[in-house]
């Protein structure tokens, strides 16, 4: 039903799945750069279409498919389900009349402030992202991390310093912004991030009291900027910055030194180890293939009684 050729493809339909080189038709699970390309035609949710066009050009052709609305594509019926990763992120269910394949793309179970919660339809074959596929990546409860983030930001502001949160411009930055504004904390965003946030607003996501940074940091505002190391991540004019990284990798010891920040908090938009196992149980697939993560997770799935294999560049396969 699918094969690997420097990326995943639905064999019978010739549909590329999150392939990062130009294709005639490609499904884009969400608008992060490592999951999309300038395809001749992109199949995605309406929200991902807006973000895709914002990032790669307004003229890019898309076929928009809303969640839970089936569409016939060659020999397959395609249905999208929320993935809980970022605005517009989607899992793809492909049904050829005999078997159902679920491709998760990047996903997270549980609530989000800025996108729909993930849904897990039943399938015969599961192709799943497994970024946090090691047991040490069991993240603390989300509410606990959000409470810690809000308390830390307030403490920094009350001390007369400026909290500077480093987060990806699409997804994590809007999530953090919404979590802060919901708790009465005003936010300024890096111009690159703010431009993405305007697309969120056009899609009906209210991020609260947030403005664009235009050369001057306002008093009693948190600042959300790009991750350290990315081009132009710096925000000038902050006399007493206190930097915070928000990432699932923060569970690693020494994460704040790796990210060169004062604090690192484990707020993630990817499923952690327990959520990955829960996904395998809920989907109930007879075959599971793992992508975007350590091959170690395949062993954990096998030990738990699942029929699991890795999908890598060296594992070439074609299924009817």
C-alpha positions as CSV (number, residue, x, y, z in Angstrom):
1,X,0.0,0.0,0.0
2,X,3.0,2.3,0.5
3,X,6.7,2.4,-0.3
4,X,9.8,4.4,0.6
5,X,11.8,6.3,-2.0
6,X,13.6,9.0,-0.1
7,X,10.2,9.7,1.4
8,X,6.9,7.9,1.8
9,X,4.5,7.3,-1.0
10,X,1.1,5.7,-1.3
11,X,1.9,3.2,-4.1
12,X,-1.3,2.7,-5.9
13,X,-2.3,6.4,-5.9
14,X,1.2,7.8,-6.4
15,X,0.7,10.2,-3.5
16,X,3.7,11.6,-1.7
17,X,3.4,11.9,2.1
18,X,5.3,14.8,3.7
19,X,8.0,14.4,1.0
20,X,10.4,17.4,1.0
21,X,11.2,17.5,-2.7
22,X,8.8,18.7,-5.4
23,X,6.1,16.2,-6.5
24,X,3.2,16.2,-8.8
25,X,0.8,15.7,-5.9
26,X,1.9,15.7,-2.3
27,X,0.0,15.4,1.0
28,X,1.3,17.9,3.6
29,X,0.4,17.0,7.2
30,X,1.4,20.5,8.5
31,X,3.4,23.5,7.4
32,X,6.8,22.9,9.0
33,X,9.6,23.0,6.6
34,X,10.7,19.4,7.1
35,X,7.3,18.1,6.0
36,X,6.6,20.0,2.8
37,X,7.9,21.1,-0.6
38,X,6.8,23.3,-3.5
39,X,4.5,20.5,-5.0
40,X,2.6,21.1,-8.2
41,X,-0.5,20.3,-6.1
42,X,-0.6,20.0,-2.3
43,X,-3.4,18.2,-0.4
44,X,-3.9,19.6,3.1
45,X,-6.3,21.2,5.5
46,X,-7.5,24.8,4.8
47,X,-5.4,26.0,7.7
48,X,-2.3,24.3,6.5
49,X,-2.9,25.7,3.0
50,X,-2.9,29.2,4.3
51,X,0.3,28.6,6.3
52,X,1.9,26.7,3.3
53,X,1.2,29.6,1.0
54,X,2.5,32.1,3.6
55,X,5.8,30.3,3.8
56,X,6.3,29.1,0.2
57,X,4.3,31.6,-1.9
58,X,0.6,32.6,-2.3
59,X,0.5,31.1,-5.8
60,X,1.0,27.5,-4.6
61,X,-1.8,25.3,-5.7
62,X,-3.7,23.4,-3.0
63,X,-6.6,20.9,-2.7
64,X,-8.2,21.7,0.7
65,X,-9.7,18.9,2.6
66,X,-11.4,19.5,5.9
67,X,-11.2,17.1,8.9
68,X,-13.5,14.0,8.6
69,X,-14.7,14.8,5.1
70,X,-13.7,11.8,2.8
71,X,-12.3,12.5,-0.7
72,X,-11.8,10.0,-3.5
73,X,-8.2,10.0,-4.9
74,X,-7.6,7.4,-7.6
75,X,-8.1,4.0,-6.0
76,X,-8.2,5.4,-2.5
77,X,-10.6,7.2,-0.2
78,X,-8.7,9.9,1.8
79,X,-9.9,11.3,5.1
80,X,-8.0,13.8,7.4
81,X,-8.1,13.8,11.2
82,X,-6.7,16.3,13.7
83,X,-3.1,15.6,14.7
84,X,-2.9,18.1,17.7
85,X,0.6,19.2,16.6
86,X,-0.1,22.8,15.3
87,X,-2.8,24.7,13.5
88,X,-4.1,22.6,10.6
89,X,-2.0,19.6,11.4
90,X,-3.6,16.4,10.1
91,X,-3.3,12.6,10.1
92,X,-4.2,10.9,6.8
93,X,-6.4,7.8,6.6
94,X,-6.1,6.1,3.3
95,X,-8.7,3.3,2.5
96,X,-8.3,1.1,-0.6
97,X,-11.5,-0.9,0.2
98,X,-9.5,-3.8,1.7
99,X,-7.1,-2.1,4.1
100,X,-6.9,1.2,5.9
101,X,-3.6,3.0,6.4
102,X,-3.1,5.8,9.0
103,X,-0.2,8.2,8.4
104,X,0.2,10.3,11.5
105,X,2.7,13.0,10.5
106,X,3.8,14.8,13.6
107,X,1.2,14.6,16.3
108,X,0.5,15.0,20.0
109,X,-2.4,13.6,22.1
110,X,-4.2,15.8,24.6
111,X,-5.3,19.4,24.7
112,X,-3.9,22.4,22.9
113,X,-4.7,26.1,23.1
114,X,-4.3,26.7,19.4
115,X,-5.4,23.6,17.5
116,X,-7.8,20.7,17.6
117,X,-7.1,17.7,19.8
118,X,-5.8,14.7,17.9
119,X,-8.2,11.9,16.9
120,X,-7.1,8.3,16.3
121,X,-9.2,6.3,13.8
122,X,-8.9,2.6,13.6
123,X,-6.6,1.3,10.9
124,X,-5.0,-2.0,9.6
125,X,-1.6,-0.3,9.0
126,X,-0.1,2.5,11.1
127,X,2.7,4.7,9.9
128,X,3.6,6.8,13.0
129,X,6.0,9.5,13.9
130,X,8.1,8.4,16.9
131,X,10.3,11.4,17.8
132,X,10.2,10.7,21.5
133,X,10.4,6.9,21.2
134,X,12.7,6.3,24.2
135,X,11.3,5.6,27.7
136,X,13.2,8.6,29.2
137,X,10.9,10.9,27.2
138,X,8.0,10.6,29.5
139,X,7.0,14.2,29.9
140,X,5.3,15.6,33.0
141,X,1.6,16.5,32.8
142,X,1.0,19.4,30.4
143,X,-0.9,21.4,33.1
144,X,2.0,21.1,35.4
145,X,4.4,22.5,32.8
146,X,2.1,25.3,31.8
147,X,1.7,26.3,35.4
148,X,5.5,26.3,35.8
149,X,5.9,28.4,32.7
150,X,3.3,31.0,33.7
151,X,4.8,31.2,37.3
152,X,8.3,31.6,35.9
153,X,7.3,34.4,33.5
154,X,5.5,36.3,36.2
155,X,8.5,35.9,38.6
156,X,10.8,37.3,35.9
157,X,8.5,40.3,35.2
158,X,8.0,41.1,38.9
159,X,11.8,41.2,39.3
160,X,12.0,43.9,36.7
161,X,13.6,41.7,34.0
162,X,12.2,40.5,30.6
163,X,11.3,36.9,29.9
164,X,12.4,35.9,26.4
165,X,10.9,32.6,25.2
166,X,12.5,30.8,22.3
167,X,10.1,28.8,20.2
168,X,9.5,27.8,16.6
169,X,7.8,30.6,14.6
170,X,5.0,28.3,13.6
171,X,3.1,26.3,16.2
172,X,5.0,26.4,19.5
173,X,5.3,30.2,19.5
174,X,1.5,30.7,19.0
175,X,0.8,28.0,21.7
176,X,3.1,29.7,24.2
177,X,1.7,33.1,23.4
178,X,-1.9,31.9,23.9
179,X,-1.0,30.2,27.2
180,X,0.5,33.4,28.5
181,X,-2.2,35.8,27.3
182,X,-4.9,33.5,28.8
183,X,-3.1,34.2,32.1
184,X,-3.1,37.9,31.7
185,X,0.5,38.2,30.4
186,X,1.1,40.6,27.5
187,X,3.4,39.4,24.7
188,X,5.5,40.8,22.0
189,X,6.6,38.6,19.1
190,X,9.5,38.5,16.8
191,X,8.4,39.9,13.3
192,X,8.8,36.5,11.7
193,X,6.6,34.9,14.4
194,X,4.1,37.7,14.3
195,X,3.6,37.3,10.6
196,X,2.7,33.6,11.2
197,X,0.4,34.7,14.0
198,X,-1.5,36.9,11.6
199,X,-2.3,33.8,9.5
200,X,-3.5,32.1,12.7
201,X,-5.8,35.0,13.3
202,X,-7.1,34.9,9.7
203,X,-8.0,31.2,10.5
204,X,-10.0,32.3,13.6
205,X,-7.4,31.7,16.3
206,X,-7.4,34.6,18.8
207,X,-4.0,34.8,20.4
208,X,-5.0,37.5,22.9
209,X,-2.9,40.6,23.8
210,X,0.0,40.2,21.4
211,X,1.9,42.8,19.4
212,X,4.8,42.8,17.0
213,X,8.3,43.7,18.3
214,X,9.3,46.8,16.3
215,X,12.6,47.8,17.8
216,X,11.5,48.6,21.4
217,X,10.7,46.2,24.2
218,X,7.6,47.3,26.2
219,X,7.5,47.2,29.9
220,X,5.7,44.2,31.6
221,X,5.7,42.2,28.4
222,X,7.1,38.7,27.7
223,X,8.9,38.4,24.4
224,X,8.5,35.3,22.1
225,X,11.3,35.0,19.6
226,X,12.9,32.3,17.4
227,X,15.0,29.5,18.8
228,X,18.6,30.4,19.5
229,X,20.9,29.7,16.6
230,X,18.3,30.5,14.0
231,X,19.0,33.5,11.8
232,X,17.9,36.9,13.3
233,X,16.7,35.3,16.5
234,X,18.1,38.2,18.6
235,X,15.8,40.9,20.0
236,X,17.7,44.1,20.6
237,X,17.1,46.6,23.4
238,X,16.5,44.1,26.3
239,X,18.6,45.2,29.3
240,X,17.9,42.3,31.5
241,X,16.7,39.3,29.5
242,X,16.0,35.9,31.1
243,X,15.8,33.2,28.4
244,X,13.5,30.2,28.3
245,X,13.4,27.3,25.9
246,X,10.2,25.3,25.6
247,X,10.8,21.8,24.1
248,X,10.2,18.2,24.9
249,X,14.0,17.7,24.8
250,X,14.1,19.7,28.1
251,X,13.7,16.4,30.0
252,X,17.4,15.8,29.1
253,X,19.8,16.7,31.8
254,X,21.7,19.8,30.8
255,X,19.1,20.9,28.3
256,X,19.4,24.5,29.2
257,X,23.1,24.4,28.4
258,X,22.5,22.7,25.1
259,X,20.0,25.4,24.2
260,X,22.1,28.1,25.8
261,X,19.2,29.5,27.9
262,X,18.6,30.2,31.5
263,X,15.6,27.8,31.8
264,X,14.3,24.9,29.7
265,X,10.7,23.6,30.2
266,X,9.3,20.3,28.7
267,X,6.4,21.8,26.8
268,X,6.1,19.7,23.6
269,X,3.9,19.5,20.5
270,X,5.0,15.9,19.9
271,X,3.7,12.7,21.5
272,X,5.9,11.5,24.3
273,X,6.8,7.9,24.9
274,X,3.5,7.0,26.7
275,X,1.4,8.7,24.1
276,X,3.2,6.8,21.3
277,X,2.3,3.5,23.0
278,X,-1.2,4.7,23.6
279,X,-1.5,5.5,19.9
280,X,-0.4,2.0,18.9
281,X,-3.0,0.5,21.3
282,X,-5.9,2.8,20.2
283,X,-5.4,2.5,16.4
284,X,-5.2,-1.3,16.7
285,X,-3.2,-1.9,13.5
286,X,-1.8,-5.3,12.6
287,X,1.3,-3.6,11.2
288,X,3.1,-0.6,12.5
289,X,5.9,1.3,10.8
290,X,7.9,4.0,12.6
291,X,9.3,7.2,11.2
292,X,11.1,10.3,12.4
293,X,12.6,8.8,15.5
294,X,15.0,6.3,17.0
295,X,14.8,2.7,15.7
296,X,14.8,1.8,19.4
297,X,11.0,2.5,19.6
298,X,10.4,-0.4,17.2
299,X,12.0,-2.7,19.8
300,X,9.7,-1.3,22.6
301,X,6.6,-1.8,20.4
302,X,7.7,-5.4,19.6
303,X,8.3,-6.1,23.3
304,X,4.8,-4.8,24.0
305,X,3.4,-7.4,21.5
306,X,3.0,-5.2,18.3
307,X,4.2,-6.1,14.8
308,X,6.5,-3.2,14.3
309,X,9.2,-2.3,11.8
310,X,11.2,0.9,11.0
311,X,10.8,2.9,7.9
312,X,14.2,4.2,6.8
313,X,16.1,4.9,3.7
314,X,17.7,1.5,3.9
315,X,14.4,-0.3,4.3
316,X,12.9,-0.4,0.9
317,X,9.4,-1.8,0.6
318,X,6.3,-2.0,-1.6
319,X,3.0,-3.4,-0.4
320,X,0.6,-4.6,-3.1
